[in-house]
């Protein structure tokens, strides 16, 4: 009888920890570290002050860069410590028991939609994109259509894939604040050709704060496939949309979505997902890295070729993982669900709108990010006349305001209006930018 992964080494790449309920200590023993992590009562997440108190961020700093590598909320920290303490106490025993206790792919599916077997577990957006684009099957002169607005991770994953890639400009990079849904959709429609097999895009651009209108883009790509007589795949880097937008899958016309879970979702560092529809997985990909999930290891022991189905587990890279982080991922989804997906997205949009309105009124400041919520999300980018963005970040830091510089050739001052931010923080940041613009 073929051995399954659970029989060979339970708790492998598909395993993960449910939030603390149901994760009892072996033999009834408890560790002091696990008890301490779980001791405090949860905050009232019906208030934004309560949400902020669940984050360990320095309260003296106005945190507009917390989206970059998010602080772990208390329930996530507690889950990580719970699993870490038990792994340290009995590595082999708790590893064997882990798979039955945990299901991060299932938690992701519950939060996003779709099925757990449609989700591969990764360590980051970059890993997910690399797996996806190396796995896409291109025939003959088929190409991947991308854009000039994407991050290094997308551009380099596409280059390393060896496939034919062409890029389109979806809006004027010199005037991104003027980007519109109609313009973006029209430019993409005109760029898709009969040999286009896939469209590779980023939902929210970390370079400008522009958010692509996914409903319109999904319709454009679907219509292109109908004209072509063959499906055109829509592949999305969703890292700055996950938990900043009310992302629900499948939809809107998305075939693959890659995202790290350690940004707006505030999940454990070093966790991510790659989601695909069953049809997209079956038509366009092949396992790339040996997986320890889905009975693959047992099939190898039995002398058989490891199966490629279900696709999510088959595409989940094998090897030993930072299990305490992966198994704590369900706690991050639960934390966001307690806040409310739509409520969190509305809050982020409201804070970003306040920031954009304030910066737009400052003389000497050029707003880079569009004002409209249909083409912007939680990132707000701006330029201060005569001031280098890096110098602006340093001057803001002196006022205990943490901002970032966009990591692109065209550099801008950037604010992330996430759940670590309050209205008073936004107003203070706008006032500080105004002082810098005045030369103060």
Helices and strands as residue ranges (DSSP letters): H 5-9, G 26-28, H 32-38, H 48-53, E 62-63, H 74-89, H 91-101, H 104-112, G 116-118, E 119-122, H 125-135, E 143-147, H 152-161, E 165-168, G 176-178, H 181-191, E 196-202, H 214-228, E 233-237, E 256-260, E 272-276, H 278-284, H 296-301, H 311-315, H 323-327, H 329-339, H 341-360, E 365-367, G 373-375, E 379-384, H 389-398, E 401-402, E 404-405, E 413-416, H 423-437
